[in-house]
Amino acid sequence: MTAQQFVLEGKQVVLKENENVFVGCKLTVNMATSQAKLDACGERVQIRLNPQSRPGN
């Protein structure tokens, strides 16, 4: 990984943490900075958040 980044691309890229779900078509992660970018499949990235997942709940 000389570029220190990886790209996942396809019909759907799904990120899930517990009940929270993010869906797009392309995920680019910079390993050096820990920054990530999720690109949409058309208009918008789909996000489903569970309110109970907030810290302190």
C-alpha positions in Angstrom: 0.0 0.0 0.0 2.4 2.7 -1.2 -0.5 5.2 -1.5 -1.7 4.6 2.0 -5.3 4.4 0.8 -7.7 1.8 -0.3 -10.9 1.9 -2.3 -13.9 -0.3 -2.2 -16.3 0.1 -5.1 -19.3 -1.7 -6.4 -23.1 -1.8 -6.7 -23.4 -1.2 -3.0 -20.7 -0.6 -0.3 -22.3 -1.2 3.1 -20.8 0.0 6.4 -22.5 -1.2 9.6 -21.8 -0.6 13.2 -24.4 -2.2 15.5 -27.7 -0.8 14.2 -26.2 2.1 12.2 -25.9 1.5 8.5 -24.3 3.6 5.7 -24.8 2.6 2.0 -23.0 4.1 -1.0 -21.1 2.9 -4.1 -17.5 3.9 -3.4 -15.6 4.0 -0.1 -12.1 5.6 -0.1 -10.1 5.4 3.1 -6.8 7.3 3.7 -4.9 5.0 6.1 -2.4 7.7 7.1 -5.0 10.2 8.3 -7.9 7.8 9.1 -10.2 9.8 7.0 -12.9 8.1 4.9 -15.2 9.3 2.1 -18.3 7.4 1.0 -19.7 8.4 -2.4 -23.4 8.0 -3.3 -24.9 5.7 -5.9 -26.6 8.6 -7.7 -28.2 11.2 -5.6 -27.3 10.6 -1.9 -25.6 8.3 0.5 -28.2 6.3 2.5 -27.9 6.5 6.2 -30.0 4.6 8.9 -29.2 5.6 12.4 -30.5 4.1 15.6 -31.1 6.8 18.2 -30.3 4.3 21.0 -26.7 4.1 19.7 -25.8 7.6 21.0 -23.2 7.6 23.8 -24.9 7.9 27.1 -28.1 6.1 26.1 
